[in-house]
Amino acid sequence: MISDSLLPAIKERFPDLPFTFAEPPKPIASLKSPCEALGTVDICDDGDEITIYLGTATHSHFSCYEETLTEQAKEQQITSDVLEFLDKLLTDRVVVWCVAGGVAGGWRVLRAEENPPDPSMLKRQFLWSREIR
């Protein structure tokens, strides 16, 4: 399972963060955001991919479809991709959004020099640390 490599990597990379850990089918790692409106980030091991739920706003799949890689190499690639995403999320470099009513959502990484977007009347937007208002 991917969690065999991912969980030790999360614990090593973020030793001071209060992640909670569990066994599948529950989220293998969860972390409450300081932004109450965003809620909790849940990381789930789905066997061949990791799904990260960003509160109730949206979710994202982390997979590796490179057929020439071994299963272990695929798990390491997914672990690396998840850690890179978490690094950006936890440093306010990921904007999470959802349309009012929760019918759609998404996220994107801010470019190096880019500031968070202006508030929107059509959707709620969040950084890890705060709601964009």
Backbone as a ProteinNet text record, in pm:
[ID]
protein_1_A
[PRIMARY]
MISDSLLPAIKERFPDLPFTFAEPPKPIASLKSPCEALGTVDICDDGDEITIYLGTATHSHFSCYEETLTEQAKEQQITSDVLEFLDKLLTDRVVVWCVAGGVAGGWRVLRAEENPPDPSMLKRQFLWSREIR
[TERTIARY]
83.8	0	87.8	36.6	111.3	137.3	44.7	60.7	186.1	238.2	360.3	479.8	481.7	589.1	544.9	417.3	369.5	365.1	314.7	301.3	435.3	538.4	667.6	722.3	696	744	673.1	542.9	469.1	520.8	541.2	589.8	729.1	812.3	947.4	945.6	865.5	862.9	793.4	690.7	609.7	601.2	713.8	712.8	638.2	625.8	563.8	415.5	361	219.6	134.9	16.7	-66.1	-153.2	-88.9	-162	-218.4	-334.5	-385	-375.3	-346.9	-323.4	-418.5	-459.1	-549.4	-521.4	-591.6	-579.8	-694.7	-668.3	-777.3	-886.3	-1011.2	-1063	-1076.9	-1046	-1047	-932.6	-939	-823.3	-697.2	-588.9	-464.6	-396	-426.5	-372.1	-472.7	-490	-580.3	-514.1	-543.3	-488.8	-592	-624	-721.4	-653.9	-719.9	-668.7	-692.2	-601.4	-628.5	-744	-777.8	-892.6	-1014.8	-1094.4	-1209.6	-1304	-1318.7	-1409.4	-1360.2	-1229.3	-1175.5	-1194.8	-1169.9	-1192.9	-1069.8	-1090	-984	-939.7	-810.7	-755.2	-740.1	-801.9	-797	-723.2	-629	-550	-591.3	-638.9	-691	-607.1	-575	-504	-608.2	-621.9	-721.7	-661.6	-543.8	-478.4	-380.4	-429.1	-340.4	-323.3	-385.9	-371	-402.7	-365.7	-398.5	-501	-605.5	-703.1	-692.1	-678.2	-672.2	-799.3	-873.5	-994.9	-959.6	-990.6	-963.7	-1093.4	-1118	-1243.7	-1357.7	-1463.7	-1576.3	-1571.5	-1463.6	-1454.1	-1425.4	-1328.1	-1286.6	-1197.4	-1153.3	-1057.6	-968.5	-858.8	-767.1	-707.7	-679.2	-621.4	-474	-392.8	-249.9	-219.9	-186.1	-165.9	-37.8	3.2	116.6	80.9	76.8	38.2	156.1	276.7	396.7	414.6	383.5	382.8	520.1	625.6	759.9	812.4	742.7	788.6	736.2	813.2	767.6	662	588.1	487.8	554.4	670.4	742.1	782.4	829.4	867.3	745.4	631.2	508.1	467.9	475.8	441.5	533.6	661.8	756.2	724.3	685.3	648.6	524.9	423.9	302.3	334.6	416.7	458.6	525	615.2	684	585.9	491.3	392.3	303.7	262.8	178.7	256.9	382.4	463.1	484.3	507.9	523.7	395.6	281.4	154	134.5	159.6	142.2	235	359.6	452	389.8	332.1	273.5	144.7	61.1	-64.3	-38.1	51.7	76.1	152.3	202.6	270.1	188.5	58.9	-33.6	-0.7	48.8	77.2	-28	-130.9	-240.8	-369.5	-439.6	-570.9	-674.6	-760.6	-870.2	-997.3	-1085.7	-1209.4	-1326.8	-1444	-1568.3	-1677.7	-1764.6	-1878.9	-1978.4	-2043.2	-2142.2	-2239.6	-2266.7	-2354	-2277.8	-2147	-2063.3	-2082.5	-2137.8	-2161.5	-2035.2	-1932.5	-1806.7	-1695.3	-1576.4	-1461.1	-1333.2	-1223.6	-1095.4	-983.4	-863.6	-747.7	-644	-554.4	-440.3	-325	-204.8	-84.2	-54.9	-27.9	11.3	151.1	172.6	306.4	399.4	527.5	627.2	604.5	576.7	561.6	416.3	325.1	182.5	128.1	45.3	-25.7	-159.3	-220.3	-352.8	-450.8	-551	-647.3	-734.4	-798.2	-895	-1017.1	-1091.3	-1215.7	-1310.6	-1396.2	-1490.7	-1632.4	-1725.5	-1866.6	-1927.5	-1862.2	-1919.1	-1870.1	-1756.7	-1703.1	-1628.6	-1620.7	-1540.7	-1400.3	-1300.9	-1161.9	-1087.2	-993.3	-920.1	-771.6	-692.6	-555.5	-556	-448.1	-442.6	-472.8	-421	-429.8	-554.5	-625.4	-735.8	-826.3	-948.1	-1039.1	-1004.4	-1011.8	-986.4	-1117.8	-1122	-1245.4	-1219.2
-119.3	0	124.9	228.1	353.6	410.3	387.1	441	388.8	273	218.9	312	382.9	480.7	622.6	651	788.1	828.5	744	782.9	815.2	730.5	769.2	899	920.6	1042.7	1165.9	1156.8	1268.9	1297.8	1193.1	1209.8	1272.8	1234.6	1291.6	1436.1	1465.1	1598.2	1700.8	1657.6	1749.5	1703	1688.3	1629.2	1712.2	1842.2	1928.5	1955.8	1899.5	1922.6	1811.5	1847.7	1750.1	1663.3	1592.8	1497.5	1388	1335.9	1213.4	1104.6	983.3	872.5	757.8	686.3	572.6	473.8	363.2	260.2	273.9	240.1	238.8	142.1	167.2	262.7	405.3	428.7	566	642.1	776.8	853.1	810.8	789.8	745.9	860.6	984.2	1102.4	1216.1	1290.2	1405.5	1519.7	1640.4	1759.5	1870.6	1926	2035.5	2164.9	2234.7	2361.8	2471.4	2568.7	2684.8	2768.3	2747.4	2813	2726.2	2766.9	2686.6	2658.5	2754.4	2737	2628.9	2608.1	2501.9	2366.7	2359.4	2234.1	2146.3	2019	1919.8	1867	1847.2	1781.5	1634.1	1549	1404.7	1339.5	1252.6	1181.7	1034.9	983.7	846.6	762.1	640.4	543.8	456.9	471.9	397.1	274	233	115.1	151.3	203.8	239.3	389.5	466.7	612.1	668	794	869.2	974.1	986.9	1093.8	1187.1	1315.6	1416.4	1499.1	1499.8	1579.3	1709.1	1819.9	1952.4	2004.4	1964.5	1996.3	1942.4	2019.7	1980.7	2054.8	2132.6	2214.7	2132	2039.8	1965.6	1849.8	1774.2	1666.8	1653.5	1577.5	1557.5	1417.8	1360.2	1226.1	1235.9	1156.3	1148.8	1005.8	989	857.3	856.8	737.9	723.7	616.2	654.2	561.6	522.5	547.7	514	362	299.4	153.5	89.7	164.4	105.8	99.8	163.3	164.4	43.7	1.4	-103.2	-44.5	-130.8	-82.4	1.2	-40.9	34.3	171.9	179.2	307.6	397.9	340.1	418.1	474.9	392.2	437.8	550.9	540.7	646.7	775.5	764.5	883	949.3	869.3	923.9	989.6	924.7	982.5	1116.9	1124	1249.3	1357.5	1322	1418.8	1469.5	1380.7	1421.3	1513.8	1480	1566.3	1703.6	1708.7	1837.5	1919.4	1855.7	1924.7	1976	1891.7	1933.3	2048.3	2045.4	2157.2	2288.1	2286.4	2408	2445.8	2347.1	2373.3	2438.3	2382	2426.1	2557.5	2607.4	2737.5	2840.8	2815.9	2909.6	2935.3	2832.8	2846.5	2775.8	2719	2653	2728.1	2769.3	2831.2	2721.9	2702.8	2607.3	2688.6	2642.1	2715.9	2620.9	2674.4	2601.1	2701.8	2660.4	2743.1	2735.6	2846.1	2849.6	2733.6	2665	2549.3	2419.4	2428	2310.6	2222.9	2278.1	2196.1	2171	2251.6	2234.3	2297.2	2247.9	2302.9	2265.7	2316.6	2287.8	2352.8	2343.6	2405.8	2432.1	2522.9	2547.6	2602.3	2576.9	2625.7	2765.2	2856.6	2991.7	2989.2	3069.9	3083.4	3150.3	3141.3	3188.7	3333.3	3422.7	3564.4	3606.6	3512.6	3544.2	3557.5	3658.5	3676.7	3603.3	3575.9	3514.1	3601.1	3538.8	3614.9	3704.4	3798.3	3883.8	3800.3	3846.1	3776.9	3769.6	3669.8	3649	3644.2	3700.2	3693.3	3559.5	3488.4	3365.7	3238.8	3247.2	3127.8	3164.5	3067.7	3084.5	3036.5	3107.7	3073.4	3067.3	2974	2952.3	2932.4	2975.3	2931.1	2840.3	2772.6	2686.2	2765.2	2885.5	2962.3	3048.8	3074	3168.7	3161.1	3211.7	3227.9	3360.3	3361.5	3484	3559.5	3674.1	3754.1	3894.6
0	0	0	-61.4	-70.2	68.6	160.4	296.2	364.4	321.4	381.2	359.8	248.2	225.5	259.1	239.5	259.3	406.2	492.8	633.8	699.3	684.4	742.1	682.3	553.8	488.7	544.2	568.1	627.3	767.9	846.7	984.3	986.2	890.3	882.9	833.8	731	670.9	760.7	833.6	914.6	1059.7	1127.7	1262.5	1366.4	1343.9	1443.9	1418.7	1312.8	1282.6	1344.5	1396.8	1468.1	1376.7	1283.2	1201	1290.7	1254.4	1315.4	1209.4	1253.6	1161.1	1192.3	1087	1101.9	987.9	991.6	888.5	788.5	660.4	563.4	610	583.4	485.2	538	666.3	717.2	653.2	658	608.6	684	609.6	673.1	747.1	708	775.5	761	869.3	869.1	943.4	899.3	963.1	954.5	1069.4	1076.3	1032.4	943.5	894.8	998.2	1008.1	1091.8	1037.3	909.9	848	876	972.4	1013.3	897.2	807	693.4	597.1	588.7	503.3	570.2	698.2	771.2	777.4	756.2	771.1	635.9	622.8	505.5	539.9	459.9	480.5	364.4	397.1	297.2	302.1	188.5	182.5	87.1	130.9	47.5	-20.6	-151.1	-227.7	-295.6	-250.8	-307.3	-416.2	-527.7	-638.6	-655.3	-568.2	-571.4	-432.9	-414.5	-292.8	-331.2	-250.8	-269.3	-150	-177.8	-72.2	-79.2	32.2	44.2	115	51.7	106.1	166.5	291.8	357.1	274.3	265.1	179.7	46	24.8	-96	-220.1	-211.4	-330.1	-287.9	-384.5	-360.1	-482.7	-465.7	-576.9	-568.5	-685.2	-693.5	-729	-660.7	-688.1	-729.9	-857.4	-916.7	-998.6	-1039.1	-1130.7	-1231.4	-1357.7	-1463.8	-1552.8	-1506.3	-1583.6	-1582.5	-1694.2	-1703.3	-1688.4	-1714.3	-1705.4	-1561.6	-1467.6	-1328.4	-1251.4	-1154.1	-1062.9	-970.5	-902	-806.3	-698	-651.4	-547.8	-599.4	-723.3	-781.9	-799	-837.5	-849.8	-713.7	-609.4	-474.7	-430.2	-463.8	-428.8	-505.2	-631.2	-709.9	-651.7	-617.4	-557.3	-423.9	-343.2	-214.5	-236	-331.7	-362.3	-406.9	-491.9	-541	-427.2	-337.5	-224.3	-131.4	-101.9	-15.1	-76.2	-206	-274.5	-264.6	-285.6	-272.9	-130	-30.5	108.9	144.7	95.7	119.1	71.2	-47.8	-104.9	-32.9	-3	67.2	202	279.1	416.4	425.8	313.2	310.2	231.5	220.7	154.5	8.1	-61.3	-203.8	-289.2	-223.6	-294.6	-263.5	-368.2	-352.9	-374.8	-275.3	-282.9	-303.5	-387.8	-411.3	-422.4	-395.3	-420.2	-452.6	-541.4	-578.2	-463.6	-435.7	-328.7	-345.5	-236.6	-242	-260.2	-287.3	-295.4	-417.6	-525.7	-644.6	-725.5	-706.3	-778.1	-697	-716.3	-646.5	-718.2	-669	-729.2	-650.1	-703.2	-640.1	-748.3	-716.9	-805.4	-722.6	-770.9	-705.1	-758	-667.1	-706.5	-767.8	-870.5	-928.7	-827.7	-848.4	-751.9	-707.9	-798.9	-766.7	-746.3	-759.7	-757.7	-615.5	-597.1	-470.6	-477.6	-362.4	-364.8	-443.9	-504.7	-585.1	-498.5	-564.6	-496.1	-457.6	-359.2	-322.5	-441.1	-439.8	-548.5	-492.9	-567.7	-528.4	-570	-662	-716.9	-648.2	-579.4	-515.3	-387.3	-297.7	-176.6	-208.7	-157.6	-182.2	-49.5	-42.2	81.2	54.1	148.9	162.6	284.9	311.4	429.1	556.1	564.7	689.2	701.7	587.9	598.1	475.8	495.3	383.1	314.8	183.4	106.9	99.8	166.4	172.2	122.4
[MASK]
+++++++++++++++++++++++++++++++++++++++++++++++++++++++++++++++++++++++++++++++++++++++++++++++++++++++++++++++++++++++++++++++++++++

